[in-house]
Amino acid sequence: CALPICLRACCLVQHQQPTFQPMCDMLFKMLVVDAEQGNKPSNKYKPQSLDKVAKEIGVKFNVECHASHVHNRLRTVRKEWKLVQDIRKKSGFGWDDNLKMITCDKQTYDAEVLV
């Protein structure tokens, strides 16, 4: 999946390719609500929260989705977000808040990518 933050192939469906972005939107909206309700006492969500999200995604999108898929997706997002933060800290890189993406000039990009 080319989308940066999505549920990717964590949810399986027969003869159809899931629409990833709506799944991701649903996943994160549900987890934010859960955290606001106090169901995230530390830096990890409670297992029942992950079960609830997986079940709702499965029902809404007619896919097989398990709590382990949601947990793995969260691990991937954390890893990707850390990478984004590391790049943003480097000289010459910025952030476009409207597009929600990293920015830099061509020279900075070439120097970083071609290294």
C-alpha positions in Angstrom: 0.0 0.0 0.0 1.5 3.3 -1.0 -0.5 5.3 1.7 1.7 6.4 4.5 -0.8 5.8 7.3 -3.2 3.0 6.5 -4.3 -0.4 7.7 -2.4 -1.9 4.8 -3.0 -5.6 4.1 -3.6 -6.3 7.8 -7.2 -6.9 7.1 -8.0 -9.7 4.6 -10.8 -9.9 2.2 -11.7 -12.3 -0.5 -11.9 -11.1 -4.1 -11.7 -7.5 -3.1 -9.0 -5.1 -2.2 -9.9 -3.1 0.9 -10.1 0.6 0.8 -7.3 1.4 3.2 -7.6 5.1 4.0 -11.2 4.8 5.4 -10.0 1.9 7.6 -7.1 4.0 8.9 -9.4 6.9 9.6 -11.8 4.7 11.5 -8.9 3.0 13.4 -7.4 6.2 14.6 -10.7 7.9 15.4 -11.8 5.0 17.5 -8.5 4.8 19.4 -8.5 8.6 20.0 -12.0 8.3 21.5 -10.9 5.3 23.6 -7.9 7.3 24.9 -10.1 10.3 25.8 -12.3 8.0 27.7 -9.4 6.8 29.8 -8.9 3.4 28.2 -5.2 4.0 27.5 -3.6 4.2 30.9 0.0 4.2 29.6 1.7 4.2 26.2 -0.2 1.1 25.2 -3.9 0.5 24.5 -5.8 -2.1 26.4 -6.4 -5.4 24.6 -10.1 -4.9 24.7 -9.7 -1.6 22.9 -7.8 -3.3 20.1 -10.4 -6.0 20.0 -13.2 -3.5 19.7 -11.5 -1.6 16.8 -10.7 -4.8 14.9 -14.3 -6.0 15.3 -15.8 -2.7 14.1 -13.4 -2.5 11.1 -14.3 -6.1 10.2 -18.0 -5.4 10.3 -17.9 -2.0 8.5 -15.6 -3.1 5.7 -16.5 -6.8 5.5 -13.0 -8.0 6.2 -11.3 -10.3 8.6 -9.5 -8.1 11.1 -8.0 -9.1 14.4 -6.6 -7.2 17.4 -3.1 -8.4 16.4 -3.5 -6.6 13.0 -4.5 -3.4 14.8 -1.5 -3.7 17.2 0.9 -4.4 14.3 -0.5 -1.4 12.4 0.1 0.8 15.4 3.7 -0.4 15.7 4.3 0.4 12.0 2.8 3.8 12.4 5.0 4.6 15.4 8.1 3.4 13.4 7.1 5.5 10.4 6.4 8.6 12.6 9.8 8.3 14.3 11.4 8.3 10.8 9.4 11.4 9.9 10.5 13.1 13.1 14.2 12.2 12.6 14.1 13.6 9.0 12.4 16.8 10.2 15.2 17.4 12.7 17.8 17.5 10.0 19.1 20.8 8.6 17.3 21.9 5.5 14.0 20.0 6.1 10.7 21.5 7.0 7.1 20.6 7.4 4.0 21.7 5.3 1.2 21.7 7.8 -1.5 22.0 5.1 -0.2 19.0 3.1 1.1 17.2 6.2 4.4 16.3 4.5 8.1 17.0 4.8 9.5 19.8 2.6 13.0 20.6 1.4 14.7 22.0 -1.6 16.1 19.8 -4.4 19.7 20.2 -3.2 18.9 19.0 0.3 16.8 16.1 -1.1 19.5 15.0 -3.5 22.2 15.2 -0.8 20.1 13.1 1.6 18.7 10.6 -0.8 21.9 10.0 -2.9 24.0 9.5 0.2 
